[in-house]
Structures are given as C-alpha cells and as structure tokens.
Amino acid sequence: PVMCSTSKLGNLAPADSGPAGVAVVEAVSAAWVKSSTWEMLRRLKSHPHKYYLLDCTEGTEGDKVEATLEGQSTVPCIPLGRLLRHLCREELELEGYSPGQTLVTMCKTGVRARIAAEELIKAGYKATYVTRGLLEWNAPAATKAGLVVSISGMEKDKVSLAVSACATSQKTTQTVLAVIASAVQLFRKTDDVLVDGKWKEGVNKEEYLEGCWAGEPFQQTIALWNTFRENGGVTLLCTSCVKNKGCEDNMRDGTTFMNLPDLLRMTHESKCLSFS
C-alpha cells in the first residue's frame, strides 16, 4: 500500500514533511482544531492538493458524502468496517491519492470518521476527520449557533412566533432553525401547488410557509424566513422526519438536512427556544 509518514500527531497531521521524513508540525493542535472548525474548513478548501476526502459511512446510513475538493473529482466510499479490514491486511488503495496528502474522513455525524482517522494514523497515514460530519461541511454556521429555535408542528401562531424569533435573533447572533416532526412539510417547494399567486384547488395552504401565517401584527412567515436566510440564518430539517413524510425530493432551497446527533449537540451547546 501507499504509506505516508509514520508520524502519530493529532487529528490534523500537516501535509508537509521535513528532513528524514519527520513531519513538520504547524502551530495547530487537535484540541484547537476541534474548537475551531471554521479554520479547519478554511484549510481544506484553501489547500485542496494537500487533502484527500474519504467517505466512511455505512451502507445503512443512506446519505453519502457529496462534498469534493478541487483536484478530487469523486469521494471514495469505504465503510468503516471494510476500511479497518483493508488496514489490517495492508491492502488499502485509493485512486488519485498521493503520499503526503492528509486523509480527511467524513461520515454523517463524525463518530465513524473519528475511529477511521485514529486507525489510519496508527497505520502510518496522516489523517484527520470532520468532527461533526456532513452538517459541519454543508452548513458550518450551524456548528457555531448562539441560539437554536426548534419547531415541530404547523400551528400558525407557533410557526409565526418561531420564524419571527429567528429573523430577530439573526440580527445579533448566529441562529439555527431546527425543524422536526410534521413541521418539515412547511418547507416543501410550492412550484406545483402555487401558480401565479393562486393555490391549486384542494391544497391546504397552511401546510406551506407561504400560507402558514398567524396574521397581523406578524409579518408574513415566508417574508420573515427569507429575511432570516438572507442574513445568514441556517434552517435544518430532520432527515428521518422528511423521509417519513415522503418529501425528501421536494424540499426548498436554503434548507439543509440534519441528523438526531446533530440536534442533540446543538441543544446541548447552545441556547434553545422551542415551539412544540
């Protein structure tokens, strides 16, 4: 197999190497990287030739890593179990991988990715992992939330209050709107049900952002949400809830899927406001 430096540095072993194959340690530690994910993502995107993305999600997880780096057209998927077997047998092969690159493992939530990175380092590779998985890559602002506002139902009063709170909060702090249960249906596209400002017959408009509005003095919900999004607010939809409602292919732009561990982390680390 193609092997890298035998250095067993922290989670972000630098890609450069010094005399006699000794890794040159940059001024960054594993703990610092974990507490500064913005910097890690900046490094990955600014120096694509130094890093190689590796998807280690299992087949049962459903979503695959779709992020890519310049110079790496595809992200190979090697489930964690298979990766460990390859490392044990010293038969790991990665198309387009060059010695000296740092392997960046990713999965949905970061748990498998961490194990994969640890085992790669033990085998002599330089490796790191995206601590919070796909959410961190797709919506890094969500990992730095000052306030998490969650909604689970489609009651007009609560939806108007929740989205209004998000739009107001985003003016001063990074805010995340976490949408779970039946509320995910509010974020479906309206291309097929709202034509020239008129709802198709038989459609319950209150099940969409454009129609779910408590009335004055609230601004219309769709206007509030657009303002929230334009100002940098993040809207996260529960992946399992969306699939349960059968609308995973009909969600509007400006939303990102999340998983239960993502929501648990955010509610543990940030201030929370719930409308359920």
Secondary structure, 3 states (H helix, E strand, C coil): CCCCCCCCCCCCCCCCECHHHCECCCCCCHHHHHCCHHHHHHHHHHCHHHEEEEECCCHHHCCCCCCCECCECCCCECCHHHHHHHHHCCCCCCCCCCCCCEEEEECCCCHHHHHHHHHHHHCCCCEEECCCHHHHHHCHHHHHCCEEEEECCCCHHHHHHHHHHHHHHCCCCCEEEEECHHHHHHHECCCCCEECCEECCCCCHHHCCCCCCCCCCCCCHHHHHHHHHHCCCEEEEEHHHHHHCCCCCCECCCEEEECHHHHHHHHHHCEEEEEC
